[in-house]
Amino acid sequence: MPATVSAGVTAPELVPSPIQPTSQGDWMAGLGAGVQVGTQGVGIHLSYNITPSFYLQLEGNYFDYNKTLNIADVDYESDLDLSNLGLTVNYLPFENSGFRITAGAFFANNEISCTATGAGQQVSLNNVDYTLGANDSLVGAIDYGTFNPYIGVGWDWVLGADRNFVIGLDVGVSYLGEPDATLTGTGLLGTSAAANDLAAEQAAFQDDVEGYKFYPVVKVSFTYRF
């Protein structure tokens, strides 16, 4: 029955928004499955509620990205290859806000490969300039630990009257650990004449990547709850 605001005048019934924040009770639905996309790449996930305030999420992600990186004053064509399997605990502290706190860990295989090559390109190793020939190159690799703790926050919104579709937004940071960098030379840069300069460049290469221990995580997810 429509609401009455004055004698003879009625107000239209309010239509609820199709997108609403999740409530703690929404996560009593049990099992959910979906996909996500963000700075960790693309992936799939399964979620399962423990209580109305807590749910677990198991997910896998893959990301491959090519970019030119300047490391220790040398330009490298780099390939960023990230893959991980993660388990997180999600806590909803408030009844109807959709806000949650997320913590967990990713078991990852994170690698960055770097190559400086090309005839005529000039590189400086230990302040000594080298002009590369067709068979000369610098090849670098950066590896990280497999255990990456994660902390972040998120928001969930439900779609539709049955409240089975969920859109999520996550913002957080993953600790990658200490980077392990290696640098090798081929051709001219692999000779004994360049060995001291290459060793100095290896040390500079390692120093330059030391600060990259944290990885920002921003992602959007889409979940269907069964």
N, C-alpha and C positions, 0 to 999 in steps of 0.2 A: 504494500500500500504506500503511495507516495507520501512524503512528509508534508505537513501543513505548516505554512509560515504565517498566515493570517486568514481571517474568515474569507472564504471564497477564492483564495489564491493558493496555489500549490507550487512547490519547487520540484524540479526534475530530480529523479533519483540519481545519486552519484554512481558513476561507473568506475570500478577499481582499475588502477593502472595495470597494464599487462606485464610490467616489469616491477618487481618488488624485492626488497632485501630478504634474504633467507632468515628464518627464525631457528632457534635451537631445535624445535620440534620437526623441522623439515628433514633433519638428518636422521630421523628414525626410519627413513625409507629403506635403509640397508645398503645394498650394493649399487654402485654407480660406475659408469664407464664413459670415456670421452677422449677428446683430443685437445692439444694445446699448441700454441705457437708463440715464440718470443725470442729473447736473446740467447736461450739455450738451443734454439732451432725449433724443429717440429717434433711432436711426440704423441704418445698415447698414455692413458692412465686408467687405473681402477681405484675407486674409493669405497670405504666401508666404515659405517658408524660404529663407535664403541658405546657411546652414551649420546644423549641429545646435545651435549656440549663438545664432544670430541669425535673426530673421525680420522682415519688413516688414509693415506694416499700412496699408492705404488705407481711409479711412472718411469718411462724411458724416453730419452731425447737424443736427437742427432742434429749436428750443425756442421756444415762445411762452407768455408768462406775464404775467398782469395783477396789479398790486399797488399799494396806496397807499404813496407815498413822501413823506417829509418832507425837502424840500431847501431850505436857507436859510430855515427857519421857515415854509414854505408847503407845504400838503398837496396833492399832485398824484395824480390817477389815472394810473397809468403802465402802459405796455405794453412788456415786454421781449421783443425779437425777435432771436433768435440763430440763425444758420445758418453752417455751416462745412464745409470739405473738408480733411481732415488726412492727413498721411503721417508715420508714426513708425517708428523702428528699435527693436526689442526685443532685449535682451541677457539671456541666461540664464547667470549666472556659476557656478551650482552644478549638479551632475549631476542630482539627483533631488528638488530642493526645490520646484519650480514657481515660485520667485521670479524676477522679472525687473526690469531697469531699462529705462525707456522714455524716449526723447527724440525730438523732432520738431517739427513746426509745423502750425498750422491756418491756412488761408486763409479768412477769415471776413467775414461781413457782420453786424456787431453794432450794433444800434440800440436806444435807449430813447426813447420818446416820452412826454411828460408834459403833462397838461392840468389846470389849476385853473379850474373854472367852476361855475356854479350861482347863480341869483338869491338874494341875501341872504347869500351866503358872504362872509366878511371876510378880506382878505389884507393883509399888511403889507409894503410895498415901501420900503426905505430908511427904516424906522421911521415911515412914513406909512401910516395905515390907509385901505383902500379897501373899500367895500361893493359887491360885484359885482351888476350887473343881468343881465337875461336874455341880453343880447348882449355881455357883458364876459367876458374870459377871459385867462389866461396860458397860453401854449403853449411848451413847452420840448422840446428834442431833444438827445440825447447820442450822439455817433458815436465809433467807435474805428477804429484802423488795421486794415487787412486782413491783415497778417502777424502771427500770434500764436505765438511760440515756446512749446514745452511741455516740461516735465520731470516725471517721476513714477516710481512703482514699481508693480508689479503681481504678482499670483499667478494661476497657472492650475492647474486640476484637470481630469483626464480622467474620463469616465464610461464604464462598460461594458467588456466584455472586449476589444472591438476597438479601444478607445481612440481612437475617431474624434470623439466629442463632447467639447467643452471648455467649461468654465465659467471665466470670467475676472473678476477684480476689479482695478480701477485706482484709484489715489489719486495726484493730482498737482496741478499748478498751471499755468495758461496766462497768459502776459503779454499783456494787451490793448493796451498802449501808452497814450499820453497821450489822455485824453478831450477831445473838442471839443464844448463845450456852447453852445447858442444859446437865447435866450429872447425871445419876442415877445409883444406885447399886442394885444388887439382891443377894440373899443368904447371905453369910458372909459380903459382901460389903454393904448390905442394913440394917445391924443391927445397934443398937444404939452405939455399941462399935466402929464402923467405921465411925460414923456420922461426927465427927470433921475432920477426915482425908479426907472424901469424900467432905465436904464443901470446904476445902482448895484446893483439886484437881479440883473442879468445877471452882474456881476462876482462877487457873492456866490454865485450859482448855479454858476458855473465853479469857484470856490474849493471849494465843498462836494463836488463830484464828482472833484476832483483826486486824491484818495486811492484811487479805485477803478480801479486799474491791473492788478490780478491777479484771476483768476477761478479758484475752486477746482473741481477736476474729481474727481468720484467716480462710477464707473459699473460696472455689471455687464454682462458680455457672454456670449453663447452662440454657439459656433462649431462648424460641422461641417467636418471635414477630409476631402477627397476622396482 
